[in-house]
Amino acid sequence: MGRSRAGLDSVADRIAGLHGRRPDTSIADFTSFEDVTRLAADLLDRYERIDVLANNAGVMSTERRLTRDGHEMMIQVNHLSPFLLTNLLLDRVMASGGRVVTTSSGAARTGRLDPADLDRSRRRWSAWLQYSDTKQANSLFTVGLARRGVAATCFHPGVIRTGFASDSLYMKLLLVLPGVARTPEQGASTLVHLATTSDGVEHSGRFFAKSVPSSATRGMTDPVLAATLWEQSVAVTGLSPTGQV
């Protein structure tokens, strides 16, 4: 799944060239809840089983931007839209004995998430603080899923050599420091590990780095904060208590 048809086709063609089978693709823009809802309906129509749902969409912007739904872009793309998609697909995932893997970040450790102010409209704006809040939300969402009996984990991929956060001077600095940045393949390794091994089930609710459980702050694991975030996310995305919109 991705936003760009050209980008998806390029990746699908590369996979087909390597493995002889072209994967299915779907387009959706996570700045739109309507797009996410349409994507969920399409996936449910296509697949009788969902064994792994990998929430890997993410964005970091140094400017404060609003989506068409009126939310700050990072919190919608990084948390609210994956929250919506996961809940719309959750019955199918659980019926399949599947698991949910969410890309978080070590930045979650510095998050100061306020569920009553997800858009950071009533607090001082800071791009990196807001990004950290969204990554903290990923971890808390994982805790919330685990408390509902879902096999769910999240992980820190590391600093990856991609176009992510390309307008950030801090990210540009990290990319040139020796030994800091990793390849996309290295960054994906923990996701693949959690999607394919027993760790993705046996350590539900945990935060991973380099394919092993990693330390997490109280703010990343607090069950009360996770529950409050869940309730606020339900309200913001328009979900009903039964997981429908």
C-alpha positions as CSV (number, residue, x, y, z in Angstrom):
1,M,0.0,0.0,0.0
2,G,1.2,3.5,-0.7
3,R,0.1,7.0,-1.9
4,S,1.7,7.0,-5.3
5,R,0.8,4.6,-8.1
6,A,4.1,5.2,-9.8
7,G,6.0,4.4,-6.6
8,L,3.9,1.3,-5.9
9,D,4.4,0.0,-9.5
10,S,8.1,0.5,-9.2
11,V,8.3,-1.6,-6.0
12,A,6.0,-4.2,-7.3
13,D,8.0,-4.6,-10.5
14,R,11.2,-4.9,-8.5
15,I,9.7,-7.7,-6.4
16,A,8.3,-9.4,-9.5
17,G,11.8,-9.4,-11.0
18,L,13.4,-10.9,-7.9
19,H,10.8,-13.5,-7.0
20,G,8.7,-14.0,-10.2
21,R,5.4,-13.0,-8.6
22,R,4.0,-9.5,-8.6
23,P,2.4,-8.5,-5.3
24,D,-1.0,-6.9,-5.0
25,T,-1.0,-3.1,-4.5
26,S,-3.5,-0.6,-3.1
27,I,-3.4,3.2,-3.1
28,A,-4.5,5.3,-0.1
29,D,-3.6,8.7,1.4
30,F,-3.4,8.6,5.2
31,T,-4.1,12.3,5.3
32,S,-7.7,11.3,4.5
33,F,-9.9,9.2,6.7
34,E,-12.2,8.6,3.7
35,D,-9.3,7.1,1.8
36,V,-8.4,4.8,4.8
37,T,-12.0,3.7,5.1
38,R,-12.1,2.9,1.4
39,L,-8.8,1.0,1.7
40,A,-10.2,-1.1,4.6
41,A,-13.3,-2.0,2.6
42,D,-11.1,-3.0,-0.4
43,L,-8.8,-5.2,1.7
44,L,-11.8,-6.9,3.4
45,D,-13.3,-7.6,0.0
46,R,-10.0,-9.0,-1.5
47,Y,-8.7,-11.2,1.4
48,E,-10.4,-13.8,3.4
49,R,-7.4,-13.9,5.8
50,I,-5.1,-11.1,7.1
51,D,-2.2,-12.8,8.9
52,V,-0.1,-9.7,9.3
53,L,-1.0,-6.0,9.3
54,A,2.1,-3.9,9.2
55,N,1.5,-0.2,10.0
56,N,4.5,1.3,8.5
57,A,3.2,4.6,7.0
58,G,4.9,7.7,8.6
59,V,5.8,11.3,8.1
60,M,7.8,14.0,9.8
61,S,7.3,17.6,8.8
62,T,9.2,20.6,10.2
63,E,6.1,22.8,9.4
64,R,2.7,22.5,11.1
65,R,0.3,21.3,8.4
66,L,-3.3,20.3,8.6
67,T,-5.0,17.4,6.7
68,R,-8.2,17.7,4.8
69,D,-9.9,16.2,7.9
70,G,-8.6,19.2,9.9
71,H,-5.9,17.4,12.0
72,E,-2.2,18.0,12.4
73,M,-0.6,15.9,9.7
74,M,1.9,13.9,11.7
75,I,-0.7,12.7,14.3
76,Q,-3.1,11.7,11.6
77,V,-0.7,9.9,9.3
78,N,1.4,8.3,12.0
79,H,-1.3,7.4,14.5
80,L,-4.9,8.2,13.8
81,S,-5.1,6.7,10.3
82,P,-3.3,3.5,11.3
83,F,-5.6,3.3,14.3
84,L,-8.6,3.6,12.1
85,L,-7.4,1.1,9.5
86,T,-6.4,-1.4,12.2
87,N,-9.8,-1.3,13.9
88,L,-11.7,-1.6,10.6
89,L,-9.6,-4.8,9.8
90,L,-9.3,-6.1,13.4
91,D,-12.0,-8.7,13.3
92,R,-10.4,-10.3,10.2
93,V,-7.0,-10.2,11.7
94,M,-8.1,-11.8,14.9
95,A,-10.2,-14.4,13.0
96,S,-7.1,-15.3,11.0
97,G,-5.0,-15.6,14.2
98,G,-3.0,-12.7,12.8
99,R,-0.8,-10.1,14.3
100,V,-0.3,-6.3,14.1
101,V,3.2,-4.8,13.8
102,T,3.6,-1.0,14.0
103,T,6.6,1.1,13.2
104,S,7.3,3.3,16.2
105,S,10.6,5.0,17.0
106,G,13.1,5.6,19.8
107,A,11.7,9.1,19.6
108,A,8.7,7.8,21.5
109,R,10.8,7.9,24.7
110,T,10.8,11.7,24.6
111,G,7.1,12.0,23.8
112,R,4.8,14.0,26.1
113,L,1.5,13.0,24.6
114,D,-1.7,14.8,25.7
115,P,-4.7,12.8,24.3
116,A,-6.8,16.0,24.8
117,D,-4.5,17.9,22.5
118,L,-3.3,15.5,19.8
119,D,-2.9,18.3,17.3
120,R,-0.7,20.3,19.7
121,S,-2.9,23.3,19.1
122,R,-2.9,24.4,22.7
123,R,0.8,23.7,23.4
124,R,4.0,25.2,22.0
125,W,4.6,23.9,18.5
126,S,7.7,21.8,18.0
127,A,8.0,19.6,15.0
128,W,10.2,17.0,16.7
129,L,8.2,17.0,19.9
130,Q,5.1,16.4,17.9
131,Y,6.8,13.6,16.0
132,S,7.8,12.1,19.3
133,D,4.2,12.3,20.5
134,T,3.0,10.4,17.5
135,K,5.6,7.7,18.0
136,Q,4.6,7.5,21.7
137,A,1.1,7.1,20.4
138,N,2.2,4.1,18.3
139,S,3.6,2.4,21.4
140,L,0.5,3.1,23.5
141,F,-1.7,1.9,20.6
142,T,0.3,-1.4,20.7
143,V,-0.4,-1.6,24.5
144,G,-4.1,-1.0,23.9
145,L,-4.2,-3.7,21.2
146,A,-2.4,-6.2,23.5
147,R,-4.9,-5.5,26.3
148,R,-7.7,-6.4,23.9
149,G,-6.1,-9.8,23.2
150,V,-4.4,-8.9,19.9
151,A,-0.9,-10.1,19.1
152,A,0.6,-6.6,18.6
153,T,4.2,-5.3,18.8
154,C,6.0,-2.1,17.7
155,F,9.6,-1.3,17.0
156,H,12.3,1.2,16.4
157,P,13.7,0.8,12.9
158,G,16.7,3.2,13.4
159,V,17.8,6.1,11.3
160,I,17.3,4.9,7.7
161,R,18.8,6.2,4.5
162,T,15.6,7.2,2.7
163,G,13.9,10.5,1.9
164,F,12.2,10.5,5.3
165,A,12.2,14.0,7.0
166,S,14.1,15.4,4.1
167,D,13.4,19.0,5.2
168,S,15.0,18.5,8.6
169,L,18.5,19.7,9.2
170,Y,18.8,17.3,12.2
171,M,18.0,14.3,10.0
172,K,20.5,15.5,7.4
173,L,23.1,15.6,10.1
174,L,22.3,12.1,11.3
175,L,22.7,10.8,7.8
176,V,26.2,12.0,7.4
177,L,27.5,10.9,10.9
178,P,29.5,7.7,10.5
179,G,27.8,4.6,11.8
180,V,24.4,6.1,12.5
181,A,22.3,5.6,9.4
182,R,21.2,2.1,8.3
183,T,20.0,0.7,5.0
184,P,16.3,0.2,4.3
185,E,16.9,-3.6,4.4
186,Q,18.4,-3.2,7.9
187,G,15.6,-1.0,9.0
188,A,13.0,-3.5,7.8
189,S,14.7,-6.4,9.5
190,T,12.8,-6.0,12.8
191,L,9.5,-5.7,11.1
192,V,10.1,-8.9,9.2
193,H,11.2,-10.6,12.4
194,L,8.0,-9.6,14.3
195,A,5.9,-10.5,11.3
196,T,7.3,-14.0,10.9
197,T,8.6,-15.3,14.3
198,S,7.0,-16.2,17.6
199,D,8.3,-13.0,19.1
200,G,5.5,-11.2,17.4
201,V,3.0,-13.2,19.4
202,E,4.8,-14.1,22.6
203,H,5.8,-10.5,23.4
204,S,2.5,-8.8,22.6
205,G,2.5,-5.2,23.8
206,R,6.3,-4.9,23.7
207,F,8.6,-2.4,22.0
208,F,11.5,-3.9,20.0
209,A,14.8,-2.6,18.5
210,K,17.2,-4.7,16.4
211,S,14.8,-7.7,16.7
212,V,14.9,-7.9,20.5
213,P,12.7,-6.4,23.2
214,S,13.9,-2.9,24.2
215,S,13.4,-0.6,27.1
216,A,10.4,1.6,27.1
217,T,9.4,4.6,29.2
218,R,6.4,4.7,31.5
219,G,4.8,7.1,29.0
220,M,5.1,4.4,26.3
221,T,3.5,1.7,28.4
222,D,1.1,3.3,30.8
223,P,-2.2,1.4,30.6
224,V,-4.3,4.4,31.8
225,L,-2.7,6.7,29.2
226,A,-3.2,4.0,26.5
227,A,-6.9,3.7,27.4
228,T,-7.4,7.4,27.3
229,L,-5.6,7.7,24.0
230,W,-7.8,4.8,22.6
231,E,-11.0,6.6,23.6
232,Q,-9.9,9.9,22.1
233,S,-8.8,8.2,18.9
234,V,-12.1,6.5,18.6
235,A,-13.9,9.8,18.9
236,V,-11.6,11.6,16.5
237,T,-11.7,9.0,13.8
238,G,-15.5,8.5,14.0
239,L,-15.3,4.9,15.0
240,S,-18.2,3.3,17.0
241,P,-17.4,1.1,20.0
242,T,-18.0,-1.9,17.7
243,G,-15.2,-0.7,15.4
244,Q,-17.4,0.6,12.5
245,V,-17.5,4.1,11.1
